Amino acid sequence: ESMLIGSIMGSTDYASVSNVLRSRNLNLRYNTASLLELESGSNDPAAFTMTMVFLSLLLGTDVSIPVLILSQIAIGLGLGFALAYLTVKLLGLMHFEADGLYSVFMAATMLITYSATTLLGGNGYLALYILGIFLGNQEFRGKRDVVFFYDGLTEIMQIGLFFILGLLSDLPSLLRALPISLAIMVFMTLIARPLTVYGLMLPFRLKVKQLNLTSLAGIRGAAAIAFAIMVVNSGAQLSIDIYHVVFGICVLSAAIQGSLMPLAAKRWDMIDPNETVLKSFNYYLDKAKIAFLETVVAPGSHLIGTKVKDLNLTFDFIVPKIERNGKTIVPRGDIRLEENDVVVLGGETHFDKSGQELIEFNIPSGHKWEDQLIQDLKLPHDRLIIMIRRDNGKIIVPEGKTQILADDKVVMIQLEKGDEFVEVPKSDEQT
C-alpha cells in the first residue's frame, strides 16, 4: 500500500506551478519553467504505469511486472508517435468547410489514440502526451479553433473534477487522514524530492539554486487525485483511506509549496524580469488581437525592386516578415522585394460590434456572373465583393479586373437599411 501511495503521488501538477508563476508575473531563469513542464507531462504516464503495477499486485492479478512496464512504455511511445505522424499528414490533406470540425477531428484523434493504445496493452496517457507534443509543435489550419475549444474544455473539466472531489470527500474523514497526509507531504518535500532532483540532475551541471527551486516546485494536484479515485473504484481492499490521504497531501502541497515558491524564487535569485519567451506568429494570432495577412508579389508587379521602407503603408500595418524561396527574410528597411515574395502584413484585428452580416453564395456553371470581371458587374452602390474563394480553397482578394469563375464562392457585404451610405468623392488622381 505504501508503494501504491508513492506511485499515485509521483505525478506533479505543472498547472498549479504555472498558475503561481502567472499570478505573480514571474519568469524563472535558466528555462526552469520549461523543465518543470516537461517533468510534469512525462511523469504522469509513469505514475499511471506504476499505479497500475501495484494495484494489480494488491488485486492478486497474475501479471509479469517487467512485461507490463515494458509494454506500457514501448506501445505507448510507438503508437503515440505513429498516430501523431499520421494525424499531421491527414491535417495537411483535409480541408474542413464547417467551423469547429477541426476540434471534432482532434477529439476523435485523441479517443482513437487512447483507446487503441490501451487495447493493445500500452499506456494511453503516454501516447496522448506524445500526440499533444507532436501536434503542438506543428502549424495547421484550424489550430486557432482547436486551441480556443480545448482551453474552454480544460476549464470545464477542472470545474467538474473539483465538483467530484466535493462529492467524494467529507470533512471528518479528511481531518482524520490529515496527520498521515502531513507526514507524507513533509517527507516528500524535504527528503524524497530533493534527493531525486539532485541525483538525477547533477550530471547535467545545473545551478544549485535551480535545483533547490525545482525541488520545491513539486506540487501535487489533479492527476494524483484522479489516480486515487481510480484505485478506490477498483475495489481493492486497503487498510487506509487512500483517497482522503492523497486529497490531504494535495491540499497541503498546494497551500504550503505554492505559497513558498514566489518567496523562494526571489530569495534564490531565480527571477529574471528580462527572460525572453519564444512564441510563434500563430501564438499571437490565437491569443492576441493581432492578425497576419499575406500577399504574393506577382510577376511584373510594380512592387518588384521596391524597398520595404518605401512601401508607404498608410494605415497601422507592419511587415513582420518576408518569405522568399522557402526562407524567411528579416524585412529591414533596405530589403528590396522580389518576384514571388510572400509578404506578411500584421495589424490589429477588427471586431464588428454591429454584427454586420455577409452574403455568401456559389457561382454555378452558367451563372450570369461566370467569366465576368468584377468591374463589369454593375453592383448596387450598397454592395461590395470582399472575398472570393476558388474551388481549390485558394482565397482571392477581389479587384476590378478579377474574373469570376464557375464554382467560385463569393462573399459580399451589403449595408443594412438603417445604415448610412457615404459616397466618397473621387480625387483628381482617381478621375
C-alpha positions in Angstrom: 0.0 0.0 0.0 2.9 2.4 0.7 4.3 1.8 -2.8 0.8 2.4 -4.2 0.6 5.7 -2.5 4.1 6.6 -3.7 3.1 5.8 -7.2 0.0 7.9 -7.0 1.9 10.8 -5.6 4.6 10.5 -8.2 2.7 12.8 -10.5 3.4 16.5 -10.2 1.0 19.3 -11.3 2.5 21.9 -13.5 -0.8 23.7 -13.9 -0.6 24.7 -10.2 3.0 25.8 -10.6 2.1 27.7 -13.8 -0.8 29.5 -12.1 1.5 30.6 -9.2 4.1 32.0 -11.7 1.5 33.7 -13.9 -0.4 35.2 -10.9 2.8 36.8 -9.7 4.1 37.6 -13.3 7.3 35.7 -12.6 9.8 34.5 -15.2 12.2 31.9 -14.0 15.9 31.8 -15.0 17.6 29.1 -17.0 14.4 27.7 -18.7 13.3 26.3 -15.3 9.6 26.7 -16.2 10.1 24.6 -19.3 12.0 22.0 -17.3 9.1 21.8 -14.8 6.5 21.5 -17.6 8.5 18.7 -19.2 8.7 16.9 -15.9 5.0 17.2 -15.2 4.0 16.0 -18.6 6.3 13.0 -18.6 5.8 11.7 -15.1 2.0 11.5 -15.4 2.3 8.4 -17.7 5.0 6.9 -15.4 2.9 7.5 -12.3 -0.1 5.8 -14.0 2.0 2.8 -15.0 3.4 2.3 -11.5 -0.1 2.8 -10.0 -1.4 0.0 -12.3 1.5 -2.3 -11.4 1.0 -2.1 -7.6 -2.8 -2.0 -7.9 -2.6 -5.3 -9.9 -0.4 -6.8 -7.2 -2.9 -5.8 -4.5 -5.8 -7.2 -6.5 -3.9 -10.5 -6.9 -3.7 -10.3 -10.7 -1.4 -12.8 -12.4 0.9 -10.4 -14.2 4.6 -10.1 -15.1 5.7 -6.7 -13.8 8.7 -6.3 -16.3 6.5 -7.2 -19.2 3.7 -4.9 -18.1 6.1 -1.9 -17.7 7.9 -2.6 -21.0 4.6 -3.0 -22.9 3.1 0.1 -21.3 6.1 2.3 -22.3 7.0 0.7 -25.7 3.5 0.5 -27.1 2.6 4.0 -25.7 5.6 5.6 -27.3 5.3 3.7 -30.6 1.6 4.3 -31.1 1.9 7.9 -29.9 4.5 8.8 -32.5 2.8 6.8 -35.2 -0.6 8.3 -34.8 0.8 11.8 -34.3 2.6 11.5 -37.6 -0.5 10.1 -39.4 -2.6 12.9 -37.9 -0.3 15.6 -39.2 -0.4 14.1 -42.7 -4.2 13.9 -42.6 -4.4 17.5 -41.5 -2.3 18.5 -44.4 -4.6 16.7 -46.8 -8.0 17.6 -45.4 -9.8 20.9 -45.6 -13.0 21.1 -43.5 -15.6 23.6 -44.6 -17.7 23.8 -41.5 -16.4 25.7 -38.5 -15.4 23.6 -35.5 -14.8 20.3 -37.3 -11.1 20.6 -36.6 -11.9 20.4 -32.9 -14.2 17.4 -33.5 -11.5 15.7 -35.6 -8.9 16.3 -32.8 -11.3 14.8 -30.2 -11.8 11.7 -32.4 -8.0 11.5 -32.8 -7.4 11.6 -29.0 -10.1 9.0 -28.3 -8.7 6.7 -31.0 -5.1 7.2 -29.7 -6.0 6.4 -26.1 -8.4 3.5 -26.8 -6.1 1.8 -29.4 -3.1 2.1 -27.1 -4.9 0.8 -24.1 -6.5 -2.1 -26.0 -3.0 -3.2 -27.2 -1.7 -3.1 -23.6 0.1 0.3 -23.8 0.0 3.4 -21.8 -2.8 5.6 -23.2 -1.7 8.7 -21.2 1.8 8.4 -22.6 0.5 8.1 -26.2 -1.7 11.1 -25.7 1.3 13.1 -24.2 3.4 12.3 -27.3 0.4 13.1 -29.6 0.0 16.5 -27.9 3.6 17.5 -28.0 3.9 16.5 -31.7 0.8 18.3 -32.8 1.5 21.3 -30.6 4.8 21.9 -32.5 3.1 21.8 -35.9 1.2 24.5 -37.7 -2.0 23.5 -39.4 -5.3 25.0 -40.5 -7.9 25.2 -37.7 -5.3 25.3 -34.9 -6.8 28.5 -33.7 -10.2 26.9 -33.2 -8.7 23.9 -31.6 -6.7 26.0 -29.1 -9.7 28.0 -28.1 -12.0 25.0 -27.8 -9.7 23.0 -25.6 -8.8 26.0 -23.4 -12.5 26.2 -22.6 -12.9 22.4 -22.2 -10.0 22.4 -19.8 -11.7 24.9 -17.6 -14.9 22.8 -17.7 -13.0 19.6 -16.8 -11.3 21.3 -13.9 -14.7 22.5 -12.6 -16.1 19.0 -13.0 -13.1 17.5 -11.2 -13.4 19.7 -8.1 -17.1 19.0 -8.1 -16.4 15.3 -8.0 -13.9 15.9 -5.2 -16.6 17.6 -3.1 -19.0 14.6 -3.8 -16.5 12.0 -2.7 -15.0 13.8 0.3 -16.3 14.6 3.8 -14.6 16.8 6.3 -14.3 14.3 9.3 -12.6 11.7 7.1 -10.2 14.4 5.7 -9.3 15.6 9.2 -8.6 12.0 10.4 -6.3 11.5 7.4 -4.6 14.8 7.7 -1.8 13.8 10.1 -0.7 11.0 7.7 -1.0 13.3 4.8 1.1 15.9 6.5 3.8 13.4 7.4 4.0 12.1 3.8 4.0 15.6 2.4 6.8 16.8 4.6 8.9 13.7 3.8 8.4 14.1 0.0 9.1 17.9 0.2 12.2 17.8 2.4 13.8 14.4 1.7 12.4 12.4 -1.2 12.1 15.1 -3.9 15.4 16.9 -3.2 17.3 13.6 -3.2 15.6 12.7 -6.5 16.2 16.0 -8.2 19.8 16.3 -7.1 20.5 12.7 -8.0 19.0 12.9 -11.5 20.0 16.5 -12.4 23.5 16.9 -11.0 25.1 15.2 -14.1 23.6 18.0 -16.2 25.5 20.6 -14.1 22.5 22.7 -13.2 23.0 25.5 -10.7 22.3 24.7 -7.1 19.6 27.4 -6.8 17.8 26.0 -9.8 17.9 22.5 -8.2 16.5 24.0 -5.0 13.6 25.7 -6.7 12.9 22.6 -8.8 12.8 20.5 -5.6 10.3 22.9 -4.1 8.1 23.1 -7.2 6.9 19.5 -7.0 3.3 20.5 -6.2 0.8 17.6 -6.3 -2.6 18.1 -7.8 -5.4 16.9 -10.1 -3.6 13.8 -11.6 -2.8 12.3 -8.2 -6.4 12.7 -7.1 -7.7 11.2 -10.3 -5.4 8.2 -9.8 -6.7 7.8 -6.2 -10.3 7.8 -7.5 -9.3 5.1 -9.9 -7.8 3.0 -7.0 -11.0 3.5 -4.9 -13.2 2.4 -7.8 -11.1 -0.7 -8.4 -12.5 -2.4 -5.3 -9.1 -3.2 -3.8 -9.2 -3.8 -0.1 -7.0 -1.3 1.7 -6.2 -0.7 5.3 -6.2 3.1 5.0 -8.5 5.7 3.5 -6.2 6.3 0.5 -8.5 8.8 -1.2 -8.5 11.3 1.8 -4.8 10.7 2.4 -4.0 11.7 -1.2 -6.5 14.5 -1.1 -4.9 15.9 2.1 -1.4 15.7 0.6 -2.5 17.6 -2.5 -4.2 20.3 -0.4 -1.2 20.8 1.8 1.2 20.7 -1.1 -0.7 23.4 -3.0 -1.1 25.6 0.1 2.4 25.3 1.5 4.6 24.8 -1.5 2.5 27.1 -3.7 2.9 29.9 -1.1 6.6 29.4 -0.7 7.5 29.3 -4.4 7.4 33.1 -5.1 9.3 33.8 -1.9 11.9 31.1 -2.6 12.3 32.3 -6.2 13.2 35.8 -5.0 15.4 34.5 -2.2 17.4 32.3 -4.5 17.6 35.0 -7.2 15.7 32.8 -9.8 13.5 35.6 -11.2 14.6 37.2 -14.4 12.5 40.2 -15.5 14.2 40.2 -18.8 13.7 36.5 -19.5 12.5 36.0 -23.1 9.6 33.8 -24.0 9.7 32.3 -27.5 6.3 32.5 -29.3 5.2 31.9 -32.9 3.2 34.1 -35.2 0.3 31.8 -34.7 0.5 32.2 -30.9 -0.3 35.9 -31.3 -2.9 35.1 -33.9 -4.5 32.8 -31.4 -4.1 34.8 -28.2 -4.0 38.5 -29.1 -5.9 41.0 -31.1 -3.4 40.7 -33.9 -4.0 39.3 -37.4 -1.5 38.5 -40.1 -2.2 38.7 -43.8 -0.1 37.6 -46.7 0.2 38.7 -50.3 2.4 37.5 -53.1 4.5 39.8 -55.3 3.1 38.8 -58.7 5.4 38.6 -61.8 5.6 42.1 -63.4 4.2 43.8 -60.3 5.3 47.4 -59.8 6.4 46.4 -56.2 9.4 44.4 -57.6 12.6 46.2 -56.6 10.7 48.4 -54.0 12.4 48.7 -50.6 10.4 47.9 -47.6 10.8 51.4 -46.2 9.3 52.7 -49.5 6.1 50.7 -49.3 4.2 53.6 -47.9 1.9 51.7 -45.5 -0.6 54.4 -44.9 -2.5 52.5 -42.2 -1.3 50.9 -39.0 0.3 47.9 -40.6 3.8 46.5 -40.4 5.7 44.0 -42.5 6.9 41.4 -39.9 8.5 39.0 -42.3 9.1 38.1 -46.0 9.2 34.5 -47.2 11.5 34.0 -50.3 12.2 30.6 -51.8 11.1 28.9 -48.6 13.3 31.0 -46.4 12.4 33.8 -44.0 13.8 37.2 -44.7 14.0 39.8 -42.0 12.2 42.8 -43.5 14.7 45.6 -42.8 14.1 48.9 -44.5 16.7 48.4 -47.2 15.4 45.0 -48.3 14.0 45.0 -51.8 11.0 42.9 -52.8 11.5 40.3 -55.5 9.1 38.4 -57.7 7.1 35.7 -55.9 8.0 37.0 -52.5 5.3 36.3 -49.9 4.9 39.5 -47.9 3.3 39.2 -44.5 1.4 42.2 -43.1 0.5 42.5 -39.4 -2.2 44.6 -37.7 -4.9 44.8 -35.1 -8.0 42.6 -35.8 -11.4 44.1 -36.2 -14.4 43.0 -34.2 -17.7 44.0 -35.7 -19.9 45.2 -32.8 -22.8 45.9 -35.2 -23.0 42.3 -36.3 -23.0 43.2 -40.0 -24.0 40.2 -42.0 -22.1 38.9 -45.0 -23.7 37.4 -48.1 -22.1 34.2 -49.3 -23.1 32.3 -52.5 -21.7 30.0 -55.1 -21.4 30.6 -58.8 -22.7 27.6 -60.6 -21.9 26.8 -64.2 -24.0 29.0 -66.5 -24.5 31.8 -63.9 -24.7 35.3 -65.4 -21.6 36.3 -63.5 -19.5 33.4 -64.8 -16.3 34.6 -66.6 -17.2 38.2 -65.8 -14.8 40.9 -64.4 -15.9 42.4 -61.2 -15.8 45.9 -62.7 -18.4 44.9 -65.3 -20.9 43.6 -62.8 -22.6 47.0 -62.1 -23.3 46.1 -58.5 -25.6 48.4 -56.5 -23.9 51.2 -54.6 -24.5 49.5 -51.2 -22.8 46.2 -52.1 -19.2 45.2 -52.3 -17.5 41.9 -53.0 -14.9 41.5 -50.3 -13.6 37.9 -51.0 -13.6 35.1 -53.5 -12.7 31.5 -52.7 -11.8 29.3 -55.5 -12.9 25.6 -55.8 -9.4 24.6 -54.7 -9.7 26.6 -51.4 -7.5 29.5 -52.6 -8.5 32.9 -51.3 -8.7 35.7 -54.0 -8.5 39.4 -52.9 -11.0 40.9 -55.4 -10.0 43.7 -57.7 -11.9 45.4 -60.6 -10.1 43.1 -63.1 -10.6 39.9 -61.1 -12.5 37.4 -63.2 -15.3 35.3 -61.5 -15.2 31.6 -62.4 -17.6 28.8 -62.1 -17.7 27.1 -58.7 -16.3 30.3 -57.0 -17.7 31.1 -53.6 -18.3 34.9 -53.5 -18.5 36.8 -50.2 -20.3 40.2 -50.3 -21.1 42.8 -47.8 -24.4 44.7 -48.0 -25.4 47.7 -46.0 -28.4 47.3 -43.7 -31.5 49.5 -44.3 -30.7 51.6 -41.3 -27.0 52.1 -42.2 -26.0 55.3 -43.9 -24.0 55.0 -47.1 -21.5 57.8 -47.5 -20.4 58.5 -51.1 -16.8 59.4 -51.1 -15.9 61.8 -53.9 -13.1 60.8 -56.2 -9.9 62.6 -56.0 -8.2 64.2 -59.1 -5.8 61.3 -59.4 -8.7 58.7 -59.4 -10.6 60.7 -62.1 
